Amino acid sequence: MVLHYLPERPGQQVGGLTPPPAARAGFVVGKAVGNSVVRHRVTRQLRAVVRAELHRLPATADLVVRARPEAAAAGSALLHRDLAAGLDRLLAAGMRSS
């Protein structure tokens, strides 16, 4: 999987009110991963895995998870391990650049 991370998104106001900040995640699971059934299964697995790790991100962060074809054969435990390792690298790099 490939992670794209934006630690702070630009402020957006909706109807004059600023929505409460919360980290957000999006998913890209292309046709290279598999047919529709496989892609939806991978998306569901990724959603559950990211939900468990989203607390590690700042409230203003956006995270995009792009599944690679190998994700079709990976189980949730492997996806969770890969996501945790990727977040470790991203967050450590962010600490060094601050």
C-alpha positions as CSV (number, residue, x, y, z in Angstrom):
1,M,0.0,0.0,0.0
2,V,1.0,3.6,-0.6
3,L,0.2,6.3,1.9
4,H,-0.3,10.0,1.0
5,Y,-0.3,12.2,4.0
6,L,-1.2,15.8,4.5
7,P,-0.6,16.8,8.1
8,E,-2.7,20.0,7.9
9,R,-5.4,20.7,5.4
10,P,-6.4,24.2,4.5
11,G,-9.2,25.6,6.7
12,Q,-12.7,25.3,5.2
13,Q,-15.8,27.0,6.4
14,V,-19.2,25.5,5.7
15,G,-22.1,27.9,6.0
16,G,-20.1,30.2,8.1
17,L,-19.3,27.5,10.6
18,T,-16.1,25.7,10.9
19,P,-16.7,22.0,11.3
20,P,-15.0,20.3,14.3
21,P,-11.6,19.1,13.1
22,A,-11.1,15.3,12.8
23,A,-8.5,13.3,10.9
24,R,-9.9,12.0,7.6
25,A,-9.0,9.1,5.4
26,G,-9.7,8.2,1.8
27,F,-9.1,5.1,-0.2
28,V,-8.0,4.4,-3.8
29,V,-8.5,0.8,-4.9
30,G,-8.0,0.6,-8.7
31,K,-8.8,-2.1,-11.2
32,A,-5.3,-3.5,-10.9
33,V,-6.3,-4.9,-7.5
34,G,-9.0,-7.1,-8.9
35,N,-12.6,-7.3,-10.0
36,S,-15.4,-5.3,-8.2
37,V,-15.9,-7.9,-5.5
38,V,-12.2,-8.0,-4.7
39,R,-11.9,-4.2,-4.7
40,H,-14.8,-3.8,-2.4
41,R,-13.4,-6.4,0.0
42,V,-10.0,-4.7,0.1
43,T,-11.7,-1.3,0.7
44,R,-13.7,-2.7,3.6
45,Q,-10.6,-4.3,5.1
46,L,-8.6,-1.0,4.7
47,R,-11.5,1.0,6.2
48,A,-11.4,-1.2,9.3
49,V,-7.6,-1.1,9.6
50,V,-7.4,2.7,9.2
51,R,-10.2,3.2,11.7
52,A,-8.1,1.5,14.3
53,E,-5.1,3.7,13.6
54,L,-6.7,7.1,12.8
55,H,-6.3,8.2,16.4
56,R,-2.5,8.5,15.8
57,L,-3.0,11.4,13.3
58,P,-3.5,15.0,14.2
59,A,-7.1,16.2,14.0
60,T,-6.3,18.3,10.9
61,A,-4.7,15.5,8.9
62,D,-5.8,13.9,5.7
63,L,-4.6,10.4,4.8
64,V,-5.1,8.7,1.4
65,V,-4.4,4.9,1.3
66,R,-3.8,3.6,-2.2
67,A,-4.0,-0.2,-2.5
68,R,-1.5,-2.0,-4.6
69,P,-2.4,-5.3,-6.4
70,E,-0.8,-7.3,-3.6
71,A,-3.6,-6.2,-1.3
72,A,-6.0,-8.5,-3.0
73,A,-4.3,-11.5,-1.4
74,A,-3.4,-9.9,1.9
75,G,-5.4,-10.5,5.0
76,S,-6.5,-7.8,7.5
77,A,-3.6,-8.6,9.8
78,L,-1.0,-8.0,7.1
79,L,-2.7,-4.8,5.9
80,H,-2.8,-3.6,9.5
81,R,0.9,-4.3,10.0
82,D,1.8,-2.5,6.7
83,L,-0.4,0.5,7.6
84,A,1.1,0.8,11.1
85,A,4.6,0.6,9.7
86,G,3.8,3.2,7.1
87,L,2.3,5.5,9.7
88,D,5.4,5.0,11.9
89,R,7.6,6.2,9.0
90,L,5.3,9.1,8.1
91,L,5.0,10.4,11.7
92,A,8.7,9.9,12.4
93,A,9.6,11.9,9.3
94,G,7.2,14.6,10.4
95,M,8.8,14.9,13.8
96,R,12.3,15.2,12.2
97,S,11.1,18.1,9.9
98,S,9.5,20.1,12.7
